């Protein structure tokens, strides 16, 4: 596949994410429809066959797109038109499900048990009803994230407000520790201290890595064809 065709396929994927279902990729747009370029790249890299994408590829799509579908501002990106999402309005409180999930760094666990879940530079704590989605989001900060259960319904009954900007994402300003369930902290810290396995030494050849690169290359072609068919009209 030529470089130009790869950019076309990447543009279609970006349009789908930013226009229609950012929550499918564990992303939350702000009230103006922006998301950070870093988070968008991470979400794209997680898709099978798209691990090669770098920020430079995303910017090349933005700068060469004849349809002017994207806008970049202050290290953030948004779609300029064509949204199927509802017009953005201030979030209204909702009643959450009984349990929500949150993926976090294992090293942060002792602090979370003391003060709860905080936005940490964001406007809200991000939660999801899907454990798999929590793992996906958590892996952006820790290769082996700790998945916590949040007793959302109980927290709501105690006055914690929840918002739902998209089907797979819930937001809260904070989650007190009494509504968080996780494993014993000693077990988590013990796992954090385990030494990492060493890779192949200098000059050695890893056949497994070669096979993985070959597999990714084939997967990229399959994924690109799928997105061209599915989002041809975006």
Order of alpha helices (4+ residues) and beta strands (2+ residues): alpha-beta-alpha-alpha-beta-beta-beta-beta-alpha-beta-beta-alpha-beta-alpha-beta-beta-beta-beta-alpha-alpha
